[in-house]
């Protein structure tokens, strides 16, 4: 099976040190397996999209020698594919309308006692058996099967297990503002691009189980996953992100910028003087540390 990986940034601003760690790791994993590395611009969340940011991101990747294969996929052009997946699930009775406001969901969650993901409590199922009288659907949710425990091995973090129905509940496929939800878009796109391996930040580990549930329902293959450590601000202890004001990457000294991302991944120094030599040595070292399992997890 040909390895196909991807880097899927949101164009809400330029790449920063944290997003470069994910980009470099995914690029190295693909190159270590002589595979393909795709670029997908996740601009489905239009209110957060900054004009011109995608072009800046692509130039930053080029400056750092992280060249992608094939055409760039843009989520903003993928509406019909998401609608088809949504309609397929709806026809099977696996989607229902939810009339709850954010405040109502938050109040219901506070009254619950179930343990959620990353500090968030699961959706309590208020509209699962029908909308309350006088209510109209605001969002549309996946009817998560009761038997929804996912077990998988993360190639960095090891064995993982999550009962999606208890930890997450019925999650949104289409938001109240009419936009397609991240979970649906990423699963449909990974399936369309034939992605075999997902390498991304550890902040997205909590999404993996629900994406596996959704992929199973859509009859799509389940990619292997590898979640890399997050880069945190030494002062605040918060992860570096665009929302937290992380500065844009300075790519004027690309070899030094890559070397810092390599150290953030926990590796030792590489003495290569230029970008091609650095990436060549980093690829060899990555392949030694992260050999690929025989086949994607079922």
Order of alpha helices (4+ residues) and beta strands (2+ residues): beta-alpha-beta-alpha-beta-alpha-beta-alpha-beta-beta-beta-alpha-beta-alpha-beta-alpha-beta-alpha-alpha
